[in-house]
């Protein structure tokens, strides 16, 4: 018996009971959960045909047809020929349908508000982030507001430097199968920074997205006129929204203001996404050398940008 399968099943049992979807009718109404989902999609979604609606909700076409037929009999839903193709029928809620759906939508908001009420602000944020993680890992679409969620670059707080080491070790093991040698390397870099660094010439930024750590980067002194960008990391859940480029831009701005003439970095050729960010950030590849590190054979690369 796979304990992971049992853990998912246990969570499903817990959550379906917690949000009250085991009742035959939702919120004491005359509608089932599936029927309310159909009403929600017609009120808010983009699926306007029966075929698209069935694909969005992943339900049997015959079952959906029976629901829509009932809604038409009760004058909750209308069908109208599509202007571009009159063989296709577009679905929509009638005024009666919107009146029937409105209290259900409001009731759902009240129920979720009551669910969150006992939690503190930090606990609510953890819950929301955990739900986003579940949705993303299981193939859900990104939230409509994903690109506009609050992003903050800030100095590290107690515990953040340990997070930098842990996330580098875990992510690179997962994505590239690098062994503990890499985590040890990161730990050494972070330890030196934590033990002694010149705050006027060296800096660490933690990227925070919706209250959760989403990335990091360091600038450290290599010589009087040369700085080094180190330990750039963007969490998978935060990728695709320009965070990596923003972290690099912050390093360039800081290094220039601190009086450095050049900003360098060392990376490996397998880190394709990072290399694209460096190219876009104005860095040029200046040297390559093969090496065997972190349990694998790699091509190390040195990059540089004049400031």
N, C-alpha and C positions, 0 to 999 in steps of 0.2 A: 504494500500500500504506500503510495507516494505521499509523504507528509505535506508537500506543496499543494497537491490536488485537494487534500482534506482541508488545508488552511483556507483555500479559496471557497470551497463549499461551505465551510463554517462561517466565513464572512458573508456569503450570499444569504445564508439562513438568518444571520443576525440582522443584516441591513434590510432585507425585505420585511422582516417583522418590525424593525424600528420605524420604517417610514409608512407602515400601514397598508402595504399593497396586497396583503393576503386576504383582505376583505373582498367579498364578491363585488361590491359596489364601492367606488372611490368616494371618500368624504361623505358617506351617507347619501350620495346622489343616486340617480337612476343609471349612471354610466359606469362601465367597467374601466380598469386601468387602460386597456388597449383603446377603448373608445375615446377616452380623454386624450390619449396621445394623438389619435387621428384629429381630434378637434384642435389640439395645440399646433400640429403641423399645418393645418389649414389656416389657422390664425396668424402664425408666425413664420412658418417654414417656406421653402422655395419650391417644394414639391406640389405642383398644381394639377397633375394628372394622376389617375388611379395607378398607372404603372410606376410612375416616379414615387408615389406615396408608398406603394408596396416595397419598392427597393430601399427607400429611406428607413422604413420601419422593420424591414426583413420579416414580413408576415405573409402567410399564405394568401394567394390572390382570391381564392374563394371566400375565405374568412373576411377579408377586407371588403369584398363586394357585398357581402351580407350586411356589414356595418354601414357602408355607404347607402345601401338601399333603405335601411331603417332610417338613417338620417334624412334621406330625401322624403320619405313618407311623413316624417315629423317636421318637414320644411325647415330643417337646420342647415341643409347643404343644397347648393344649386350646381347644375352642369350647364356649360355654355360652349358652343363650338369655338375652337381656336381660330383666330383671324388668319394665321398663316397656313393652317391645315384644318379644314372643317371636319375631317374625319376624326380628329382628336377633340376630346371634351376636357375643358378646364373646370376644375372644382373650386368652389368658394363657399364661405360661410354666409348664410343669410343674416339679416338683423336678428332673427330669433336664435340663430345659431350662436351669434356673438353674445347675446344675452344669456344663453345657457352656459357658455364657456366662461364668461367673466367671473362669476363667483367661484368656479372651480380653480381658476388661475389665482385669484386672490386667496382662496383657502390654502392652496399649496404654498404660497409665500408665507402665510401665517404659520403653517406647520414647520417649515424650515426655520423660520425665525425662532420659534419655540425650541426647536432642536438645538440651535446654536446658543440660545440664551444662557444656559448654565456654564458655558465655556468662557474663559478669559480671552482677551484680544490675541495673545500669542497662540493659544490653543486653537482658536478659530482659524488663524492663518495656517497653522500646521495641517489642520483638517482639509482646508481648501487646496493646499499644495499637494497633499497626499492624493486627493481626488483627481487633481489634474494629472498627477503622475500615473495613476491607474488608467485614466482615459487615454493618455498619450501612448503608454506601453501596449494597450490593447487595440490601438489603431483608430482611436477617436480623432475627429477633426480638431484642429487648434481652435481655442475660443476666439470669438470675433474681436475681443479686446487684447489679444496676446501681444500685438505689436505696440500697444499703448499703455501697458501696465507700468507701474512706477519702477524706475531703475535708478539706483543710487550708487555712486562710487565713493567709498569712504575708507579711512584708515582701519587697520585691523583692530578688533576688540579682543579681550581675553578669550582664548579658545579658538580664534580664527586661524592662527598659524598652525595649530594642530590639525584643523580642518583642511588647510592647504596640503599638508603632507598626506593625510588620509585619502583625500579625493584624488590626488595625483596617483597614489599607489593603486587605488581601486579602479579608477577609470582606465589607466594605461594597461592594467592587467586584463580588464574586460575587453578593451578595444584592440589592443595590440599584443596581448599575452606576454607583456614584459614582467619579469620576476621581481623579487624583493630588492634586488640591487638598485633598481630605479627609485623605489621608495626611500632607500637609504641615501641615495644621492640628493633627493629632494629634502630629506630631513637635515642633511648637512648644510645645504644652502640656507634653509629656513633658520636653523640653529645659529649660524653665523650672523644672519641678519638680526635675529632677536637678541643675541648677546651683545653686539656692538655695531651700530650703524650711525652714520652721520645724517640726521634728519634733513639737513639742508641740501644734501647731495644724493641721498638714497631714499627710496620710497616704496611702500607696498600699498596696493589698492585692493580692496575687496568689493566686488560688484554684488549688490543686493537687489533682488527683484521680488517685489511684493513681500518684503520682510525676510526672504530666504537667500542664503548665499548662492550666487549664480556663477561666479567666476573670480579670477584673481590675476594679478601680474605684479612683477617687481622691477625696479630699476636700481642697480647697484653700481658702485664705482669700479672701473677696471684700471683706470689711471687718472691722472689729473684732468685730461681732456677727453677721455673715452669712457662712456657709460655702457653698461650691458643690460639688455632686457632679458628677464628670466621668468620662468614658471608661469607663462601665459596658459590659462585654463578657462574654458567655458563649459558649464554644465550642459549635457545633452538637451535638457528641457528648455534651456535659454538660447539655443543656437538658432540661427536664421533670422535674427532681429538686429544685427549690427553690433552686438555687444563686443565681439572680438576686436572689430575695427575701432570701436570707441576706446577700449583699453589701450590699444597700441597708440592711438592718437594722444591719449593722456600721457603716456610714457615719452613720446616725442616732445610734447609741449614742456613737460617737466625738465627733461634733460637739457633742452635748449635754454630754458630759463635759469637752470642751475649752472650754466656756463660751459657745458660740454660742447665739443666740436663734432663728436661722432657718437652714434649709438649702434652697438653691435649686438648680435645674438647668435646662439648656437642651437641648431635643431637637427632633425633627422629627415631624410628624404621621404620616409613613409608617412609623415605627418602632412598630408596633401592639403587639407583645409587650412592649416596654420601657415603653410608656405604661400598659399594664395593671398592670405591676409597680409603677410609681410611684403609681398610684391606690390599689392595695392597701397600699402603704407609707405612706399618709397624705398624699401630696402632692396639691395642688390646682392646676389649670391657671389661671394668672393673666393670661396675655397670649399673643396669636398675631400673627405678622407674616410675610407672604410674602417670599421671597427667591430669588434664582437663585445657587446655589452647587454645587460639586462636579459641574458639568456637567449640572445639571437644575434644574427649578423645584420649590421646596419650600415648606412652611408651617412656619416655625419656631415653637416653643412654649416659653414660660417657665413652670416649675412651682415651687411653693414649699411648704414645710412648717414650721409653727411648732414650736419645740422646748421 
